[in-house]
């Protein structure tokens, strides 16, 4: 009799977990900024404001008006046509009525209805930010806010400033006239100066040499020191002894103010101060 085969052993396999492969999340490309329908104003750069100023409105051999389209990878010819919605010659159809782009008194206002002209000027014209720029209302508001804050700082500084310091600053602005002004006139003109030119006012207020320069001018007005006719050197008015020579191409009183801070100048300052007071 044939031997019976032993029954095969069953191999138990541990249950396998189902692996789920998740698809990689799609990366969303940042949306392009949308074109806002609004009135726009353009101004000439470098503070130019001629009665009229015309910039090219179509491509010619003399004035190249071309825009490179990166997506289409081609150079496109620009032409402003009043009866066409596209600024590109290739996309214009039928007869084109050419328009002029003219700035008057340095500016050009383009209403929202003229989208074709706005896009030429804001998006494609090669002279943008070279001969002209678009006014940004947010940027204007920020600039105006900076000026207002600067004026506040300047006015606060002027309000708390002593008369001697005020006189020194105003002397830079209006000259020897300050010697004949009352304290109230000085204070008034100082506040007006701070309001009209806050940046310059704060620079002068923080300049330690301004008061020394005023001191030198006071000494000259009191005939304690004397500046030579050729403005090359200072002397004692009493005996003509030379005090200092003015460096070439420098303001004499600014140079004397620097001199007063030297070791020799400190002694001269003390001597002048006694005579003035």
C-alpha positions in Angstrom: 0.0 0.0 0.0 1.2 3.5 -0.9 2.1 5.7 2.1 -0.4 8.5 2.7 1.0 12.0 2.2 1.0 14.2 5.2 -1.5 17.1 4.9 0.2 20.4 3.9 0.5 22.9 6.7 -1.5 26.1 6.4 0.7 29.2 6.7 -1.1 32.0 8.4 -0.4 35.5 6.9 -0.9 38.5 9.0 -3.5 40.8 7.6 -2.0 43.6 5.4 -3.0 47.2 5.8 -4.2 48.8 2.7 -1.8 51.5 1.6 -3.6 54.5 0.2 -1.5 56.8 -1.9 -2.6 60.3 -1.7 -2.2 62.6 -4.6 0.2 65.5 -4.1 -1.8 68.7 -3.4 -2.0 71.0 -6.3 0.1 74.1 -6.0 -2.0 77.1 -6.7 -0.2 79.8 -8.8 -0.5 83.3 -7.3 -3.3 85.1 -9.1 -2.2 88.0 -11.3 -3.2 91.4 -10.0 -6.5 92.3 -11.6 -6.7 95.5 -13.7 -8.7 98.1 -11.8 -11.2 100.2 -13.7 -10.7 103.7 -12.4 -9.7 107.2 -13.5 -5.9 107.6 -13.7 -3.6 110.6 -13.8 -0.1 110.7 -15.2 2.6 113.3 -14.6 5.9 114.1 -16.2 9.0 113.3 -14.1 11.8 115.6 -13.0 9.2 118.2 -12.0 8.7 119.3 -15.6 5.5 121.2 -16.5 5.6 122.6 -20.0 2.4 124.0 -21.4 2.1 121.0 -23.8 4.3 117.9 -24.1 3.6 115.1 -26.5 5.0 111.5 -26.2 4.9 109.0 -29.1 1.7 107.1 -29.6 2.7 104.6 -32.3 5.8 102.7 -33.3 8.1 104.3 -35.8 11.7 104.0 -36.9 12.4 107.1 -34.8 10.4 106.2 -31.7 10.4 102.5 -31.0 7.1 101.5 -29.2 7.5 97.8 -28.7 6.5 95.5 -25.9 7.9 92.0 -25.3 5.2 89.5 -24.4 6.9 86.9 -22.3 4.0 84.4 -22.5 3.7 84.7 -26.3 7.4 85.1 -26.6 7.1 87.8 -29.2 7.7 91.5 -29.6 4.5 93.4 -30.1 4.1 96.7 -31.8 2.2 99.4 -29.8 -0.2 101.9 -31.3 -2.8 104.0 -29.6 -6.0 104.1 -31.7 -9.0 105.8 -30.2 -11.4 103.3 -31.9 -9.6 100.1 -30.9 -9.7 98.2 -27.6 -6.3 96.6 -27.9 -3.0 98.6 -27.8 -1.3 96.1 -30.0 -1.3 96.6 -33.8 -1.5 92.9 -34.4 -4.8 92.6 -32.5 -6.4 95.7 -34.0 -9.0 95.2 -36.7 -10.3 97.5 -39.4 -9.3 101.1 -39.9 -7.5 102.6 -36.9 -8.1 106.2 -35.8 -4.8 107.3 -34.3 -4.8 109.4 -31.2 -2.3 111.8 -29.7 -0.9 111.5 -26.1 -0.5 115.1 -24.9 0.5 116.3 -21.4 -0.8 119.7 -20.5 1.1 121.7 -17.7 2.9 118.5 -16.9 0.0 116.2 -16.3 -2.5 114.0 -18.2 -5.9 112.9 -16.8 -7.4 109.8 -18.4 -10.9 108.9 -17.4 -11.9 105.3 -16.8 -13.8 105.2 -20.1 -10.5 105.4 -22.1 -9.2 101.9 -21.1 -7.2 101.6 -24.3 -5.1 104.8 -23.5 -4.8 103.8 -19.8 -3.3 100.4 -20.7 -0.9 102.0 -23.2 0.3 104.4 -20.5 0.2 102.1 -17.4 1.3 98.7 -18.8 3.1 98.9 -22.1 4.6 102.3 -23.0 8.4 102.1 -22.8 8.7 105.7 -21.6 6.8 105.0 -18.3 8.9 105.9 -15.3 11.4 107.6 -17.6 9.5 110.6 -19.0 6.3 110.2 -17.0 4.8 108.2 -14.2 1.4 107.2 -13.0 0.2 108.9 -9.8 -0.4 106.4 -7.0 -3.0 107.7 -4.6 -1.8 105.4 -1.8 1.7 106.6 -2.3 0.5 110.2 -2.3 -1.4 109.6 1.0 1.7 108.1 2.6 3.9 111.0 1.5 1.3 113.5 2.8 1.2 111.6 6.2 5.0 111.7 6.5 5.0 115.4 5.8 2.2 116.0 8.4 4.1 114.0 11.0 7.3 115.9 10.2 5.5 119.2 10.6 4.2 118.1 14.0 7.6 117.2 15.2 9.1 120.5 13.9 6.3 122.6 15.4 6.7 120.9 18.8 10.4 121.5 18.7 9.9 125.1 17.8 7.4 125.7 20.5 9.7 124.5 23.3 12.9 126.2 21.9 14.6 129.1 23.8 15.0 132.5 22.1 18.8 132.2 21.6 18.4 128.9 19.7 15.5 130.3 17.8 17.5 133.4 16.8 20.4 131.2 15.6 18.1 129.1 13.4 16.3 132.1 11.9 19.5 133.9 11.2 20.4 131.1 8.8 17.0 131.6 7.1 16.6 135.4 7.0 20.0 136.8 8.0 20.8 139.8 10.2 17.2 141.0 10.2 16.7 138.8 13.4 18.7 141.3 15.4 15.9 143.8 15.2 13.0 141.4 15.9 11.1 141.1 19.1 10.9 137.8 21.0 7.3 137.4 19.8 8.3 138.1 16.2 11.1 135.5 16.5 8.7 132.9 17.9 6.1 133.6 15.2 8.6 133.3 12.3 10.2 130.3 13.9 6.9 128.5 13.9 6.1 129.5 10.3 9.6 128.2 9.3 9.0 124.9 11.1 5.7 124.5 9.3 6.9 125.4 5.8 10.2 123.6 5.9 10.0 121.0 8.7 12.9 118.9 7.4 15.4 121.8 7.1 14.2 123.2 10.5 14.8 119.9 12.3 18.3 119.6 10.6 19.2 123.1 11.9 17.7 122.5 15.3 19.9 119.4 15.7 23.1 121.1 14.3 25.3 122.1 17.2 27.3 124.5 14.9 24.2 126.7 14.2 24.4 128.4 17.6 28.2 128.8 17.3 27.7 130.4 13.8 25.1 132.7 15.3 27.5 133.6 18.1 30.2 134.5 15.5 27.8 136.7 13.6 26.7 138.5 16.8 30.4 139.1 17.6 30.9 140.6 14.2 27.8 142.8 14.5 29.0 144.0 17.9 32.4 144.9 16.3 34.3 142.5 18.5 35.7 140.5 15.6 36.1 141.5 12.0 35.9 139.6 8.7 38.3 140.9 6.1 36.9 142.4 2.9 38.0 139.4 0.9 36.4 137.1 3.5 39.7 135.2 3.9 40.4 135.7 7.6 39.0 137.0 11.0 40.8 139.5 13.3 40.1 141.2 16.6 38.4 144.4 15.7 40.2 146.3 18.5 43.8 145.7 17.4 43.6 143.9 14.0 45.3 140.7 15.4 44.6 137.7 13.2 42.4 135.1 14.8 42.0 132.5 12.0 42.2 132.0 8.2 39.1 130.8 6.4 39.6 127.6 4.4 39.1 127.9 0.7 35.5 127.6 -0.5 33.9 127.5 3.0 31.4 129.9 4.5 33.4 132.2 6.8 31.0 132.0 9.8 30.6 128.2 9.5 34.4 128.0 9.5 34.7 130.3 12.5 32.1 128.1 14.3 34.3 125.0 13.8 37.3 127.0 15.0 35.6 127.9 18.2 35.5 124.2 19.2 39.3 123.9 19.0 41.6 124.3 22.0 42.6 127.8 20.8 39.1 128.7 19.8 37.6 127.8 23.2 39.7 130.6 24.8 38.6 133.1 22.1 35.0 132.0 22.7 35.2 132.8 26.4 36.8 136.2 25.7 34.1 137.1 23.1 31.3 135.8 25.4 32.4 138.2 28.1 32.4 141.2 25.8 29.0 140.4 24.3 27.4 139.9 27.7 
